[in-house]
Amino acid sequence: MRLLIAILTAALLAGSALPARAADDSKVKAATEQVQTGAKKIGDGEVGSGTKETAKGIGNTIVEGAKYSGAKLKDFFSRAFGS
């Protein structure tokens, strides 16, 4: 177990020293804006449509955030282990 932790730590340090590729986070930003728009509608008294849009935006943020994180992890391990 200690060996695995040492290897992962070394890979993390080596990977962080490499230049990072720019990941596309535009979908995450768009979903976040959808949450903000829905929240503003709730504040303006449009509770029904604002709540619906906020809930959709939260769901989209979670999905797109997971995809973005997966892509970043894939890039990291590709650079670290040369796969």
C-alpha positions, -999 to +999 in steps of 0.1 A: +000+000+000+029+024+008+044+016-025+012+025-044+010+058-025+046+066-033+041+058-070+009+079-071+026+108-053+056+107-077+033+106-107+014+136-094+045+156-089+059+146-123+026+153-140+023+187-124+057+197-137+047+190-173+029+217-193-008+213-191-031+212-221-060+236-220-092+217-213-125+228-227-145+240-198-170+260-218-198+235-212-192+237-174-193+275-176-226+274-196-242+251-171-231+274-143-246+304-160-279+284-164-279+280-126-273+317-121-301+326-145-325+304-127-316+318-094-321+353-107-356+344-119-364+330-084-352+363-070-375+382-094-405+363-083-406+337-111-403+308-087-417+280-109-396+286-140-366+298-119-366+266-098-369+244-129-341+262-147-319+261-116-325+224-111-316+217-148-285+239-145-273+220-114-278+187-132-259+200-162-232+214-141-227+180-124-226+161-157-203+185-175-181+188-144-177+151-142-169+149-179-143+177-175-127+161-145-125+128-163-108+144-192-083+161-169-076+129-151-071+111-184-047+137-196-028+135-163-024+098-164-015+098-202+013+123-195+024+106-163+025+070-176+028+076-214-003+057-224 
